[in-house]
Amino acid sequence: MSKATAGRTITDAVSFMGIPEAELTPSVRDALMSLLGEVDRLRREMDKVRKRLRDAEDLADRDPLLPVLNRRAFVRELARVIAYARRYNEPAGLAYFDIDNFKQVNDTWGHAAGDAALEHLTRLLAEHVRETDIIGRMGGDEFAVILARTDEKTAESKARALSILMREKPLVVDGVEISLSISFGAIAFMGDEDPQDALARADRAMYRAKHGMQQ
């Protein structure tokens, strides 16, 4: 703290506490300086604690492998978007994806290739959805995306476009191209359902599409 800043701070403190000017002796001024320095130190420490808490909360919301939300945090965000949709009578979309034959990727190319496939899908989603959209990993090779201000037709169109991109952009591992595809389901909601119910509905739509594709 500079002398000029300290002087202004002492003046402000004296004014606030109502200390008469006559009582502002050198010893009182020194005591105030020491007190204000301690307050300043404590304020800086509290700022550091708040930052650590924010970092810890952010870490707790993240998937351990990928730079997306984990299921718990995604469900929380979905509840927030549902509440917004209910309040403003505005639809939002929810797309659900999983990687086809993911076990075969692991069995044929190894678990490192499986992790690379998850990272590949994560990058594709992040690069081709809006900043206002929210990506989460639901577990294993399953992902979901909240599409803000989106009706069901648009959500289906977006999910289909992402599945086409996945087929067009093979994963490359050690110079070898591995073709991947994803199944998807897409729904819209207007704020009249529970987050878990919305996820289950999108999940069912995805599995119906996967079953139809495999027939």
C-alpha positions in Angstrom: 0.0 0.0 0.0 1.5 3.4 -1.1 1.9 6.3 1.4 -0.7 8.3 -0.6 -3.1 5.4 -0.6 -2.5 4.8 3.1 -3.0 8.5 3.9 -6.4 8.5 2.1 -7.4 5.2 3.7 -6.5 6.5 7.2 -8.5 9.7 6.5 -11.5 7.6 5.4 -11.2 5.4 8.4 -10.9 8.3 10.8 -14.0 9.9 9.2 -15.9 6.6 9.4 -15.1 5.9 13.0 -15.6 9.5 14.1 -12.1 9.9 15.7 -11.5 13.5 16.7 -8.5 15.1 14.8 -6.9 15.9 18.2 -6.7 12.2 19.1 -5.0 11.3 15.8 -1.6 11.1 17.5 1.4 9.3 15.8 0.8 6.2 17.9 -2.9 6.2 17.0 -1.9 6.7 13.3 0.6 3.8 13.5 -2.1 1.6 15.1 -4.5 2.4 12.4 -1.9 1.8 9.7 -1.2 -1.6 11.2 -4.9 -2.4 11.4 -5.6 -1.3 7.9 -2.6 -3.3 6.6 -4.0 -6.4 8.3 -7.4 -5.8 6.8 -5.9 -5.4 3.4 -3.9 -8.7 3.9 -7.1 -10.5 5.0 -9.0 -9.2 2.0 -6.3 -10.5 -0.4 -6.4 -13.9 1.4 -10.2 -14.0 1.0 -9.9 -13.3 -2.7 -7.5 -16.2 -3.0 -9.9 -18.5 -1.1 -12.8 -17.5 -3.3 -10.8 -18.2 -6.4 -9.8 -21.6 -5.1 -13.4 -22.4 -4.3 -14.5 -21.3 -7.8 -11.7 -23.5 -9.3 -12.8 -26.4 -7.1 -16.4 -26.0 -8.1 -15.5 -25.9 -11.8 -13.3 -29.0 -11.4 -16.2 -30.8 -9.7 -18.5 -30.0 -12.7 -16.0 -31.3 -15.3 -15.8 -34.8 -16.8 -12.5 -36.4 -15.5 -11.3 -37.2 -19.1 -12.9 -34.6 -21.4 -13.4 -30.8 -21.3 -17.2 -31.0 -21.0 -19.6 -31.1 -18.1 -20.2 -34.3 -16.2 -23.7 -35.8 -15.9 -24.4 -34.1 -12.5 -23.5 -30.7 -13.7 -25.3 -31.2 -17.1 -28.5 -32.2 -15.3 -28.2 -29.0 -13.2 -27.8 -26.9 -16.3 -30.7 -28.7 -18.0 -32.9 -27.9 -15.0 -31.9 -24.2 -15.4 -32.8 -24.2 -19.1 -36.1 -26.0 -18.5 -37.0 -23.3 -15.9 -36.1 -20.6 -18.4 -38.2 -22.3 -21.1 -41.1 -22.4 -18.6 -40.8 -18.8 -17.6 -40.5 -17.4 -21.2 -42.5 -20.0 -23.1 -39.6 -20.6 -25.3 -38.5 -24.1 -26.5 -35.1 -25.6 -26.2 -33.7 -28.7 -27.8 -31.9 -31.7 -26.3 -29.7 -34.0 -28.5 -28.4 -37.3 -27.3 -25.5 -39.2 -29.0 -23.4 -42.3 -28.6 -20.6 -43.8 -30.7 -21.6 -46.8 -32.7 -19.7 -50.0 -32.0 -17.5 -48.3 -29.4 -16.6 -51.6 -27.7 -15.2 -52.7 -31.1 -13.0 -49.7 -31.3 -11.5 -50.5 -27.8 -11.2 -54.2 -28.6 -9.5 -53.7 -32.0 -7.4 -50.6 -31.5 -7.0 -50.5 -27.7 -8.3 -48.3 -24.9 -6.0 -45.4 -26.0 -7.9 -45.3 -29.3 -11.2 -45.5 -27.4 -10.2 -42.4 -25.4 -9.1 -40.7 -28.7 -12.5 -41.5 -30.1 -14.2 -39.8 -27.2 -12.0 -36.8 -27.6 -12.7 -36.7 -31.3 -16.4 -36.6 -30.8 -16.0 -33.9 -28.0 -14.0 -31.7 -30.4 -16.5 -32.1 -33.2 -19.4 -31.2 -30.9 -17.5 -28.2 -29.4 -16.6 -26.9 -32.9 -20.0 -27.1 -34.4 -22.5 -26.0 -31.7 -23.0 -22.4 -30.5 -21.4 -20.9 -27.4 -24.8 -20.8 -25.8 -25.3 -24.6 -26.2 -24.1 -26.9 -23.4 -22.3 -30.2 -23.9 -22.1 -33.0 -21.3 -20.8 -36.5 -21.1 -23.6 -38.8 -19.7 -21.2 -41.7 -19.2 -19.2 -44.1 -21.3 -19.5 -43.1 -24.9 -22.8 -41.2 -24.4 -23.1 -37.4 -24.8 -25.9 -34.9 -24.7 -26.1 -31.3 -25.9 -28.6 -28.6 -24.8 -29.6 -26.5 -27.8 -30.8 -23.2 -26.6 -33.9 -21.6 -28.2 -34.3 -24.6 -30.6 -37.5 -26.4 -31.6 -37.6 -30.2 -32.2 -37.3 -30.0 -36.0 -34.2 -27.8 -35.7 -32.7 -30.0 -33.0 -33.1 -33.1 -35.2 -31.6 -31.3 -38.1 -28.6 -30.2 -36.0 -28.1 -33.7 -34.6 -28.2 -35.2 -38.0 -25.7 -32.7 -39.4 -23.3 -33.6 -36.5 -23.7 -37.3 -37.2 -22.8 -36.7 -40.9 -19.7 -34.7 -39.9 -18.6 -37.6 -37.7 -18.8 -40.0 -40.6 -17.0 -37.5 -42.9 -14.1 -36.9 -40.4 -12.5 -40.2 -39.4 -10.4 -40.5 -36.3 -6.6 -40.8 -37.1 -4.5 -42.8 -34.6 -0.8 -43.4 -35.3 -1.4 -42.5 -39.0 -4.3 -45.0 -39.3 -7.8 -43.8 -40.1 -10.6 -45.2 -38.0 -14.1 -44.6 -39.4 -16.6 -43.7 -36.7 -20.3 -43.1 -36.7 -22.8 -41.9 -34.0 -26.4 -42.5 -33.4 -28.6 -39.7 -32.1 -31.9 -38.8 -30.7 -33.3 -35.2 -30.5 -36.3 -33.8 -28.7 -37.5 -30.3 -27.6 -39.1 -29.2 -24.4 -41.2 -26.2 -23.2 -40.4 -26.3 -19.5 -43.1 -28.8 -18.5 -40.9 -31.9 -17.6 -38.3 -33.0 -15.2 -34.6 -32.9 -16.4 -34.2 -36.6 -15.9 -37.4 -37.3 -17.9 -36.1 -35.1 -20.7 -32.8 -37.0 -20.8 -34.6 -40.3 -20.7 -36.8 -39.2 -23.6 -33.8 -38.1 -25.7 -32.0 -41.3 -24.8 -34.9 -43.5 -25.9 -35.1 -41.5 -29.2 -31.4 -42.2 -29.7 -31.7 -46.0 -29.1 -34.7 -46.2 -31.4 -32.6 -44.6 -34.1 -29.7 -47.0 -33.4 -32.0 -50.0 -33.5 -33.5 -48.9 -36.8 -30.0 -48.3 -38.3 -28.9 -51.7 -37.3 -31.9 -53.6 -38.8 
